[in-house]
């Protein structure tokens, strides 16, 4: 995933300031000490592993993709990057992002404000990924006019999403009936990507439906199920080491 590469090299053309970005690894790969995250938005995203490449190609070639893997493997970021790419190219009219409002083992209690303010803590990772890809100003504009919609899973029932790129994040925190409901929202000329880590559900044991759904969908030729592993983690190298023993 390109945003974690170690050096962003500007490519100039004529009098234009920057027309694109490509990323070049330093030494043996990304070093969290030497590299500081570039705060400007990322224009080009490239895979950093074979499985990430498979995921990006699967999204290009299928209307429904299930991306499974541990934290830090780029599932959500790559899915949102592909959603932005499709929107920018005019292949879809809107982006719909959804995730369940599940507290990760803690009780947050009463949250003040309207629905959007109450949901903001749960949806923050999606905003972060979108901001990386679009920049804050453009993201606010697209959210304001409804081109990008971020909603909790509970608000998806009864809808048909045509001409849209739909990303269902943290799907391991959805039950089987919830995921089945979400899958049937897929409309004409749309792409849907489900992301999640079956081993990191915040639901009670046996309630998550992601593993069962993925196993069933894996038999369908027009659905792609991509499994990422610890080798695809692009966070601090210690994250990958910890996940092998935790």
N, C-alpha and C positions, 0 to 999 in steps of 0.2 A: 504494500500500500504506500503510495508515493509520499504522503504527508510525513512519513516517519523516516524518509531517506535523509542522508546527512548533509548534503549541500544543495541548495536550490540555485541553479545557474540560469540567469536570464538570457534569452535569445532575442536579439534585436534585429529588426528588419527596416532598412531605410532610416527615416526620421522617427519612426514609431518608437515609443519608449520600451515597452515589453510586449511581445506578441504571444509568447508562450513560455512555459516553464518545463524543463526536464530536470531530472534528479540523478545525481551521480554519487554512488557510495564511496566512502573514504575508508581505506584500509580494509578491515575484515567485515565492514558493515556499519550500521548505525551505532553511534556512541552517544549515550544520553548525557555524558559529561561535556563532550566537545560540542555537541549540537544543541542549539536552542530553537524552539519551535518558531517558525515564521508565522507572524500574525496576519499577514495579508492572505487573501483567499487563494485557494489552490485551483489552478486552471486545468491542469492535466494530471490525471491519476493513473498510475501504472501499477500492476501487481508486483508484489515482492516475493512471491513464492509460486510454485506450480499450482497449488490448490487455489490460490487467489486468482490466478489466470483462468483456471477452470471455472471458477465462480463467475467471473466477468463474461466469459464466453457463453456460459449457460444462460445468463440473463439476456444476452444478445439474441440467443437462439430459441428461447422458450417463453411462453406467456406465464408459466408458473414455475417458480424456483424455490426450493427449500434449502437454506444454508444453515448447517449445523456445525458447531465448534465452540471451543472454550473462549473465555474472555480475551480480548486483545488480538483476535485473528482477523479483524477488519470486516466482519460480516455486515454490520450496520453501515459502516462508512462506505464500503464499496457499493452496497445497494442504493444508498442515497446518492452517491456519485453518479451511478447509472441513471437514477431518476432525474437528476439535474441535467445530465447529458441528453436524455430523451426529450425533456422539456425545451432545452435550448435548441435542439434540432427540429422542433415542431412535430415530433412523432406522437406526443401526447399533449393534451390541453391543460392538464393539472397534475399535481402530485398530492397523494393522500398518504399520510403517515399515521400509524396507530400503534399503540402499545397498551397493555393492561395496567391499570392503576393498582399495583400491588406493592405494599411496603416490604422492603427487604429485611424481614425479621424484626422490625421495630414498629412501634406505634407512634405515628406522627401526631395523633390527636386531631383536634379541630383546626382546619386551615381557613383563615378569613378570606374574603373577597368573592368575586364572581366565579363562574365555572372555569374560565381560562386561568385565573389566578390560582385557584385550587389545584388545577392540573399541572401548573408550570413545573413543580419539582419533579413530577414523574416524567415529563416530556423533555426536560432539559437536555438530555443527551442527543435528542433529535435536532433541537435547535442548534446545538454546538456543531454537529456535522454539517447542517445546512449553511451555517454561517461560514464555516471553512470553505465551502464550495461556491458560495454566492457573494459573500461579504454582507455586513450587517445592514447597510442601507437598502440594497436590492432585496434582501430577505424580508425586511419589514414591509416593503412595497408589495411583494408577492403574497405575503400573508394577509395584508390589508384588503387586497382585491379578490382573495379567495383562490388564487391560482395554486397556492400551497395551503393545504389544510392539515392540521395536526389535531387528532382526536383520540380520546380513549376508546378502547374496544367496545365498551357498552354503548357507544353512540353509533356503531356501524350497522346495527341490526336493521333490516328492512330496506337497505340501500342497494342500488345497482350502479357500479362504478364503471362507466364507459369512458373511453379515450383518456385513461388515467394510468399513472404509474403508482402502484400501491405497495407500500412497505409495511409489513407487520413485524414490529420489533419485540424482542423479549417474549417470543411465542412460547417458551417453556413455562411461562406463568399463565398460560391459557389452558382451560380444560378441553377435553375432546369436543364437546358440543360447541364451545366457543370457537375453536379453530375451524370446525366444520361450517359454522355460520359465516366466518370470515372468508373462507375459500369460495363460498357461493355468492359472495359480493362481486366477483370478477365479471366484468362486462365486456362488451365488444371493443376491440382495438386497445386492450389494456394489458398491462404486465403486473404481476403480483409476486413479491418476494417475501417469504417468511424467514426470519432469522431467530436463532436461539441456541442455547446450550442445554441439552436435555439433562446434564448432570448438575445444573445449578438452578433448579426451580425453587421458588419461594413458597410454592403451594405445599400442602400436606402430601405425604408420600402416596403415590398412586393416583393423584388427581391430574397431574400434567398430561396433556394429550399429544404433545409434540412428537415423542418417539414413535408412538403408535401410528400417528398420521403420516410421518415420514416413511415408515416401513410400508404402509399401504400404498402411498403415492409412488414409491420407488419402482413399482411394477408397471407403471404407466409410461409408455414411450414418449408422450408429449409433456411429461413433467420431469424436471431435473432436480435431483437431490444431491447436493454437494456437501461433503464432509471435510471440514478443516481440522487440523490437529495442533498439538503443542508446537510443532515445528513451524507453524504459520503465524505464531504470535509475534507482533511487531511493537509491543510495549517494551519496558525495561527487561533486559534478558533474565533478570531474577524472577519475573512473573512466570515465564515458561518453566524455569527450574522448580518453582514452588508448586505449580499445577501438576507436576509429575509425582509429587509425594503427598499432596493434600487430598 
